[in-house]
Amino acid sequence: MFGVTTSDDYRPVTWMGRYPVDVTTILIGVHIATMVAGCLLIAFGGAGFLDRLAFNSRDVIHGYAFHQLITYAFVHPPSGLLFFAIEMYMLFVFGREVERFLGRSAFIGLYAILLLGPSAILCVWGLRQNLSLAGSIHLHFAMFIAFATLYPRAELIFRILAKWAAIVLVAIGTLQYLTYHEWPNLVVSWFSITIAFAFIEARGAGPELAWLYNFRERFRPKPKLYIVQKSSTRRATEPEDVYASVDPILDKIAKSGMGSLTENEKKILDRARNRLLKKSD
């Protein structure tokens, strides 16, 4: 709908019959597979295995469980299956459009930053206190932010523009985290939102930030001295030979009369007459 294919990087990874399979489709398949596997593990007493996949700063720092920097996003507990369905919808509808615009390589880069960035931040924060993280709600909501940055005037359900939906959802999430003092979730949420917005802006898309550029211009040092070049006026030179300039006009008068002269020819004739009068004086 919004994407434009211009090279191989913008084409699907493969095809299943007539249906294209892009990076977004593969990611949705992986997330659904891990969700089903997690539900089966919990049903048959393997919940402890999921705990080793979720991010825990103590396990990463002291237990060298570096796989948790990535696997946390693929841990989907059964209690949050409704939000998981919303995530997959966001990734399917909005993630595909972002991939079509950015291309396969740039989209993978954006997804990797949104995947590794939050866990890396919590690792540093976790040096002072133990922090945990599981699920991919922040990651896939950032995909919607990227879409809203690309197409702010795209109409969603009830004809709501994408930019207003993004602003309202960001405000609701921020207020919720502030109310319950969920500082790690607040930091991860705003990190993901900022990265998604900045990544699209860095690609030369998204809304123009004229107010930001004007604000920066105010604080730039202004030059104290201005060099103004003096404009020189050139006087029109008139031919020295007066007779040579009016001979064609006099011939025209002799053939067709004074009424045949143009305004420019009349001016030339008047200037020649004035010069001859000055010389006679």
ROFI-211829 format. One record per residue (C-alpha): residue in three letters; x, z negated, y. Coordinates in steps of 0.2 Angstrom, whole numbers, padded with zeros to 4 digits, always signed. Example, Ala and Ser with C-alpha at 12.3 -4.5 7.8 and 13.67 -1.06 7.14 Angstrom:
2
ALA+0062-0039-0022
SER+0068-0036-0005
END
This chain:
281
MET+0000+0000+0000
PHE+0013-0005+0013
GLY+0029+0000+0004
VAL+0038+0016+0006
THR+0050+0023-0008
THR+0065+0032-0001
SER+0079+0029-0014
ASP+0081+0023-0032
ASP+0083+0005-0026
TYR+0065+0006-0021
ARG+0058+0012-0037
PRO+0052+0002-0052
VAL+0064-0005-0064
THR+0055+0003-0079
TRP+0038+0010-0084
MET+0026+0004-0097
GLY+0016+0019-0100
ARG+0009+0024-0083
TYR+0011+0006-0076
PRO+0027+0003-0065
VAL+0037-0013-0069
ASP+0047-0020-0054
VAL+0057-0035-0052
THR+0041-0045-0046
THR+0032-0040-0062
ILE+0047-0046-0073
LEU+0047-0063-0063
ILE+0029-0066-0066
GLY+0031-0063-0084
VAL+0045-0075-0085
HIS+0036-0089-0076
ILE+0020-0086-0087
ALA+0031-0087-0102
THR+0039-0103-0097
MET+0023-0111-0092
VAL+0015-0107-0109
ALA+0031-0114-0118
GLY+0030-0130-0107
CYS+0012-0133-0112
LEU+0016-0131-0130
LEU+0032-0142-0129
ILE+0021-0156-0121
ALA+0007-0154-0134
PHE+0020-0156-0148
GLY+0030-0170-0141
GLY+0044-0161-0133
ALA+0041-0167-0115
GLY+0059-0174-0114
PHE+0066-0156-0115
LEU+0056-0151-0100
ASP+0064-0167-0091
ARG+0081-0160-0094
LEU+0076-0143-0086
ALA+0069-0151-0070
PHE+0081-0154-0056
ASN+0088-0172-0055
SER+0102-0175-0042
ARG+0109-0188-0053
ASP+0110-0177-0068
VAL+0118-0163-0058
ILE+0131-0173-0049
HIS+0136-0185-0063
GLY+0130-0177-0079
TYR+0135-0159-0074
ALA+0118-0152-0078
PHE+0121-0137-0067
HIS+0108-0127-0076
GLN+0095-0138-0067
LEU+0099-0129-0050
ILE+0090-0114-0057
THR+0078-0120-0071
TYR+0069-0132-0060
ALA+0058-0118-0054
PHE+0053-0113-0071
VAL+0046-0130-0076
HIS+0027-0129-0074
PRO+0018-0145-0080
PRO+0000-0142-0086
SER-0007-0154-0073
GLY-0003-0141-0059
LEU-0010-0125-0068
LEU-0022-0121-0053
PHE-0008-0121-0041
PHE+0003-0111-0053
ALA-0011-0098-0053
ILE-0011-0097-0034
GLU+0008-0095-0035
MET+0007-0081-0047
TYR-0006-0073-0036
MET+0005-0074-0020
LEU+0020-0067-0030
PHE+0010-0053-0037
VAL+0001-0048-0021
PHE+0014-0052-0008
GLY+0030-0052-0017
ARG+0028-0034-0023
GLU+0025-0028-0005
VAL+0041-0038+0001
GLU+0050-0030-0014
ARG+0044-0012-0009
PHE+0050-0015+0009
LEU+0067-0023+0006
GLY+0071-0013-0010
ARG+0076-0021-0027
SER+0094-0027-0022
ALA+0088-0036-0006
PHE+0073-0043-0014
ILE+0084-0051-0028
GLY+0095-0058-0015
LEU+0081-0066-0005
TYR+0074-0073-0022
ALA+0091-0080-0027
ILE+0093-0089-0010
LEU+0076-0096-0011
LEU+0079-0102-0028
LEU+0096-0110-0026
GLY+0095-0116-0008
PRO+0083-0130-0011
SER+0092-0137-0026
ALA+0109-0136-0017
ILE+0102-0146-0002
LEU+0095-0159-0013
CYS+0111-0160-0022
VAL+0120-0165-0005
TRP+0106-0177-0001
GLY+0106-0184-0018
LEU+0124-0191-0015
ARG+0115-0206-0007
GLN+0099-0207-0017
ASN+0091-0199-0033
LEU+0080-0184-0029
SER+0070-0173-0041
LEU+0062-0156-0040
ALA+0051-0146-0051
GLY+0040-0130-0050
SER+0041-0115-0038
ILE+0027-0118-0025
HIS+0040-0118-0011
LEU+0048-0102-0017
HIS+0033-0092-0019
PHE+0024-0098-0003
ALA+0040-0092+0006
MET+0036-0075-0002
PHE+0020-0075+0008
ILE+0029-0080+0023
ALA+0040-0065+0021
PHE+0025-0054+0019
ALA+0017-0062+0035
THR+0033-0059+0044
LEU+0033-0040+0039
TYR+0014-0037+0042
PRO+0008-0051+0054
ARG-0008-0041+0057
ALA-0013-0037+0039
GLU-0030-0043+0035
LEU-0033-0055+0021
ILE-0049-0063+0014
PHE-0063-0065+0027
ARG-0053-0053+0038
ILE-0040-0067+0043
LEU-0024-0060+0049
ALA-0009-0064+0039
LYS+0000-0072+0053
TRP-0014-0085+0057
ALA-0016-0089+0038
ALA+0003-0092+0037
ILE+0003-0104+0053
VAL-0012-0114+0046
LEU-0005-0116+0029
VAL+0012-0121+0036
ALA+0004-0134+0047
ILE-0007-0141+0033
GLY+0008-0143+0022
THR+0019-0151+0035
LEU+0006-0163+0040
GLN+0003-0168+0021
TYR+0022-0171+0019
LEU+0023-0181+0035
THR+0008-0192+0030
TYR+0015-0197+0014
HIS+0033-0197+0019
GLU+0038-0184+0007
TRP+0054-0180+0016
PRO+0062-0170+0002
ASN+0047-0158+0000
LEU+0046-0157+0019
VAL+0064-0151+0020
VAL+0063-0139+0005
SER+0047-0132+0012
TRP+0054-0129+0030
PHE+0071-0122+0022
SER+0061-0109+0012
ILE+0050-0104+0027
THR+0065-0102+0038
ILE+0075-0092+0026
ALA+0060-0080+0022
PHE+0057-0077+0041
ALA+0075-0076+0045
PHE+0079-0064+0031
ILE+0065-0052+0036
GLU+0071-0053+0054
ALA+0089-0049+0049
ARG+0083-0033+0041
GLY+0076-0027+0058
ALA+0058-0030+0054
GLY+0045-0043+0058
PRO+0038-0048+0076
GLU+0049-0046+0091
LEU+0055-0062+0098
ALA+0056-0057+0116
TRP+0053-0075+0122
LEU+0069-0080+0112
TYR+0079-0066+0119
ASN+0073-0070+0137
PHE+0077-0089+0134
ARG+0095-0085+0129
GLU+0097-0073+0144
ARG+0094-0088+0156
PHE+0109-0097+0149
ARG+0121-0083+0149
PRO+0134-0084+0163
LYS+0130-0072+0177
PRO+0144-0062+0186
LYS+0148-0069+0203
LEU+0154-0052+0210
TYR+0144-0036+0210
ILE+0153-0019+0213
VAL+0141-0007+0222
GLN+0147+0010+0223
LYS+0145+0018+0240
SER+0134+0033+0239
SER+0141+0048+0248
THR+0129+0061+0256
ARG+0134+0079+0256
ARG+0129+0090+0270
ALA+0123+0107+0265
THR+0135+0120+0270
GLU+0128+0135+0279
PRO+0136+0152+0277
GLU+0148+0157+0291
ASP+0142+0174+0292
VAL+0125+0173+0300
TYR+0122+0191+0298
ALA+0125+0192+0280
SER+0112+0178+0277
VAL+0098+0186+0287
ASP+0101+0205+0283
PRO+0091+0205+0267
ILE+0077+0196+0276
LEU+0077+0208+0291
ASP+0076+0223+0278
LYS+0061+0214+0271
ILE+0053+0213+0288
ALA+0056+0231+0291
LYS+0048+0236+0275
SER+0033+0224+0273
GLY+0032+0215+0290
MET+0033+0196+0295
GLY+0018+0192+0284
SER+0028+0195+0268
LEU+0041+0182+0271
THR+0041+0166+0261
GLU+0042+0148+0269
ASN+0060+0147+0264
GLU+0065+0164+0271
LYS+0056+0159+0288
LYS+0067+0143+0288
ILE+0083+0153+0285
LEU+0078+0165+0299
ASP+0075+0151+0311
ARG+0091+0143+0307
ALA+0101+0159+0310
ARG+0092+0162+0327
ASN+0096+0144+0333
ARG+0115+0146+0328
LEU+0115+0163+0337
LEU+0108+0155+0352
LYS+0121+0141+0352
LYS+0135+0153+0351
SER+0128+0163+0366
ASP+0128+0147+0376
END
